[in-house]
Structure formats: structure tokens, C-alpha cells
């Protein structure tokens, strides 16, 4: 009898420990799909409200998302929501029960229709979309091209007809999201297929993708509110120059190398080259402006002669689109004694005063927009490719 009482008492104690550990106010929920070591962005925002509020409008945070119906409506309105191919077939964007679809028509016949489920890209330059079919994600045939304020054929898609069967794999999520769980399923004697868990997606680039798992940090700071020095979290400034560059290069050095393991396992401070198989042989030509920002920056004289990193010019926590003044000020931090730079600023002020014209600036001259060689759109019926212009990160003197 005494033995049973002891077992009962121990069991009751364990139940109470588990119950109360889940009810401690402010403790991390630890229900992040990446594991218990992650706290989730909401926990970060509870203490870092200003940074969190600003970052919510930054392109990194918006680089993937579930479909925002109101935002989609704004894009559809001015563009008329139709795209024609060379044979007069077309894709129409339809709304049914407050859900949007891309539907392919030949004459009056609807050949295919798939729902907008996921958006990729911040829409500063463009935004493309995917739809789920069981545990696979496929790219929709139309992409919104912001500079044209119109729909265009998704990159690399044919100009003569619609295509709905391009698979979006987990590799795309490694740069456009913070996590997705996958497993490989055998489809044949020598073939496998990816199975994606849509419920595990952590959209956008969140705090912990750049600062590392934060559950221990959140718990410590909540338990010790008087301690103002951050514990158990990675400060970008604490990393070496190479480590800082590797963190950004994870998504900004191209995707033409073969990864040995998922980049979701990369933690700030890791060595990026350890995540790829060695690349043998020579590659020719200038790195493409899409995705090869680090290689272009490293070829710049500004980079070689200073200790600059990506954050020397970019504020990762704030939206930066159309803020040319902020970027010019970064240039002047190093070139304030340059006769050319200071003279150009004075000349620009004179131009704006006398003629009310948009003046030249450091960025447009020394980091001009260039056409990507790897990503292009076409406008279907007119059979013309639309250049995709991206600002080069090779800082140089251009003709």
C-alpha cells in the first residue's frame, strides 16, 4: 500500500511540473516547427517592438507569404487581370468566393484553373506565385512585374502557351523563407520525390534566421529583466567580417552550387563553404546581377580597400526601397574628402533648384541597373522578352 502511495505521489508531482511549466507567464511557447530551441518572431517582437515594427515592412520579411487578398486585388485592378499568348489563348485572373485563381482559356473553354496559395518576392520588382496540389507546390504561369504594373509570363515560361507543372522545391524556400519541413518519398527503383509539409512553413526571413535560435535568450531575458546585456543570441557585430558575409551570402551568392545539406541548418557564425560540394572547373563571365551580389561586391575596389560588409550600406531592419538619400550618405561616409563626390552633390543641388530636375547620384552612376542574364520575362502575344533590371553590386566607374 505504501508503495502505491509513493508511485501516485511521484506521478502527481510530474503532472504538476509539466502543467505549471506550460503556464509560466511570458515563457517561450516552443511550438516553432524548427524545434524547441526556436522562440518564434512574436517572442522577439514582444521586447523589440520598434525593430519588429520596422522589419515587418522590409523586403526580407516579405520575401514569401500566404496570399494577401487585399494586396492581390490592388495588383489586379490596373492590370485588367488578363495575359494573352501568341495563339490568342489567355490567362484570366478570376475571383471566386473571395479566392483568386489563374485560369487558362482557349476561346470560351477553360482548360486549367489553379488557386493563388503562396506569394514569393516582396513585389518591389516582381512577385510570383505558387499553388498546392497535395504535398507538392507548383508555380503559377503569371508573375506580376511591378515596373510595368502588369502581369508577365513567369521567368523562363513559354510564350506560346500556359504552363502549370513547374515544381517549386524546398531549395527555393531556403532563400525565400525561414523554414519548411520536407521528406523524400520513393517514386521508383532509382527515383525519389520531395514531399513538403505546408503547415511547417515559417514565411519570410525572420529574426532567428539571421540571429540564430532564440528560445534560451528569451527565457533568460524574461527571467532576468534587469540584465541589459543580451545573452544566448548572436549579435551580427560580434561576427568576423567573413562570418557576416557568409550569413548574407547564404541567399545572395547564387544557387548554382550543389548543397550537401539544407541551408536551414546554417547558423550565424557557420562557414558557408562547408554546406556545398566543392565546385571544380572554371566559370567564365561576369557574375549575374540576380543572386550574385556578394561576388560582384567582392570584385569592387571599395570592398578590397576597406573592411566593408553588406551592413555597411544596408540597414537590415528597415525598409530601404526608394531611399536613395540614405544610400548616398553611406557613400559619403567614405568619400567625404573626394572633390568629385562633393562637387557632384553641389552640382545636383543647383540642378534641383534651377530646373526642378531629378539629379544624378552616386548609386545610379557607380552601381547602375543591369539586365539579368538568368531571369527574364516575356510578354506572350508580342513574343518579346522583357529585361529584368537589377542594380549591380559591383561598385565601379561605368561608361
Helices and strands as residue ranges (DSSP letters): H 2-22, H 41-47, H 49-55, E 64-66, H 69-79, E 82-84, E 90-96, E 99-106, E 109-115, E 118-120, E 126-133, E 136-139, E 142-145, G 146-148, E 150-153, E 167-168, H 170-176, E 177-186, E 192-203, H 207-211, H 215-223, G 236-238, H 241-252, G 263-265, G 272-275, H 293-298, H 301-304, G 310-312, H 324-335, H 339-355, H 362-366, E 369-371, E 377-378, G 380-382, E 385-386, E 389-391
